Amino acid sequence: MTSGRFAVGIPTIVPHGLLNQCMASLLAQSCVRPDVLIIQNGSKVEAECSHWERQGVSVYRPGRNTGVASSWNYACRWAWERGHDAVLLLNDDLVLVDPQTLTGFHASVTARPRWLYFLVGRGFAAGCITKMVWDEVGEFDEGFWPAYYEDNDMHRRMKLGGIRWSDIDLPSEHFGSAAIRMDPEVHALNQVAFPLNQRRYLAKWGGLPGAETYDLPWNGGAPWPRSSDLVEG
């Protein structure tokens, strides 16, 4: 890992007040200050992002809601370009309770870099992916937009590729889907996009998560359109 630092990527879109708690828990970690990137997916969170930018945190402003998969992909590429071998993809509504959390992730990916790691019970709300795994499996599928099923899709591809994953048993607090619960516009968009993403996953893998029947995406055929094309087009 680069100079003992740890890369962290955090997408954010709604000013629900939890990003500051998430960031405070990161800066309270016992390791060297982590190398953090915030992906600002909307103008509503400009004040929060600007605040942390003034504190030396990197902020990426795509100018629109690029979605979770695209945000994670950008965070990964950003981490690799800065010389990191792993990046923690963290929800902005999750707080790291234990100050040894990043140290735990660091030890795990150093010992077994061809694994994926999560905080226990959190899935990709706190998931750590290494460059080794990224290079082998590929990017998150940005066709799942703006959120949901991009994580299931990555799990499926990792399983087919023989990549294993494990939980790190350290405490955290997750407020769960805060953006959807607190912003009517995001909630309304999810109501439209979620079933499209679900149908796209079904078409891609021949079954919903846990009941897939294809070993090749789309059963070897052409992919469905991106969910964003169907919603925005």
Order of alpha helices (4+ residues) and beta strands (2+ residues): beta-alpha-beta-alpha-beta-alpha-beta-beta-alpha-beta-beta-alpha-alpha-beta-beta-alpha-alpha-alpha
